[in-house]
């Protein structure tokens, strides 16, 4: 499995006949690793400096992926978008330009798959006018479990995610352009979804299998390459840290 793709710059790889292109909606400001991983002592990062930047900070990208085969052009996640939560300030809003640089027009996308429904993964579901889908020819795909969780969530600490769900995701249902799925589902050829819960109840990854080659797009199962050797390290945004740890170990 190809475990990590740096989305600071655009990368393309082939997995058999499937093309995987890393694109980005920008990056979050660097922070101390103790912020995303509050249960991990800072001294534990000394042996994992490779996972931090040159100044010892944790960096995060609003990374998205294009998966393309002969039948479909699938966008995995849509970044932060142009209307982020107020506490984030001005959004980088790089995804439209990043897609253009990859030679992808919004009209080329045939499916948009949300690994989960956090606000930094659903931002470009709609155009800036918040009226029409940004990807007009696409069917949107989300986990039914995640949909049901966010449509009933009353946890004040997750209010930004609920607000984003109500403005960026829920209206897709009224337009009849979203499919809610459960379990493993084939999307096209050797591309299928895989439930990987923990970060959110309905989080899912995408498995790519073509001509004897395999890959996986893991969404937010992992937030740092240090978690490949420390799958027990949990991100502060994990809804169910215990289940998240189990999922990471199963994927590895």
C-alpha positions, 0 to 999 in steps of 0.5 A, a space after each residue: 500500500 502506498 502510505 503517504 503522498 505529500 500534497 504540498 506539491 502535486 503528485 501523480 502515481 499510477 496504481 495499475 490502470 488507476 491514476 491517483 492525483 494529489 491536489 490541495 485546498 491549502 494548508 493550516 498554520 503550523 502548530 505544536 504537535 501537542 495541540 493535535 495530539 494532546 495525549 502524546 508527551 512532547 518528548 515522544 516526538 524527539 524520535 519522530 522529527 521526520 513527521 514535523 517541519 524544520 522548526 518542530 511544528 505539526 503541519 496539516 494540509 487540506 488535501 484532496 485526491 483525484 482518482 481516475 480510471 477509464 470510466 470515472 473521475 472521482 474527487 475525494 473530499 473537497 477541502 475547507 472551501 471559501 466559507 470556513 468557520 470564523 476561527 480559521 479566518 480567511 480560507 486558502 481556497 486553493 482547490 479550484 486552482 489546484 484542480 486546474 493545474 492538474 488539468 481537471 475542470 469541475 465539470 469533469 468530475 463524475 463523483 465526489 466522495 466524502 471520506 467523512 463530513 468534517 468541515 475541512 473535507 466538504 467545503 467546496 461541495 457548493 459554489 461560492 454562491 452556496 446555491 449550486 453544486 461546485 461539481 455540477 455533473 457529479 454524484 456526491 457520495 457520503 456515509 449514511 452513518 456519518 450523515 445520521 450522526 451530524 444531522 442529530 449531533 448536539 455536542 457544542 464542541 462540534 458546533 462548527 462541524 454541524 454548521 458546515 454540515 447544514 450549509 455544505 452537505 445537507 442541501 445536496 439531499 434537497 437537490 437529489 445529487 447525493 447517495 448515502 452508502 453503507 459498508 463496502 461499495 464499488 464506485 468504478 472498476 477497482 475502486 471501492 469504499 471501505 468503512 474505517 470508523 473512529 475519526 468519525 462514526 462513518 469515516 471511510 477510506 477508498 481502496 484502489 486495486 488494478 492489475 495486481 497493484 493496490 493503494 488506499 486513500 485513508 482520509 483522516 485515519 492518519 493525521 501524521 506519518 508518526 502514526 504509522 509506527 504509533 497507531 495508538 496516538 489519537 488526534 484530538 478530533 477523533 470522535 471515538 479514539 478507541 475505535 480509531 486506534 483499532 482501525 489504524 491497526 487494521 489498515 496497517 
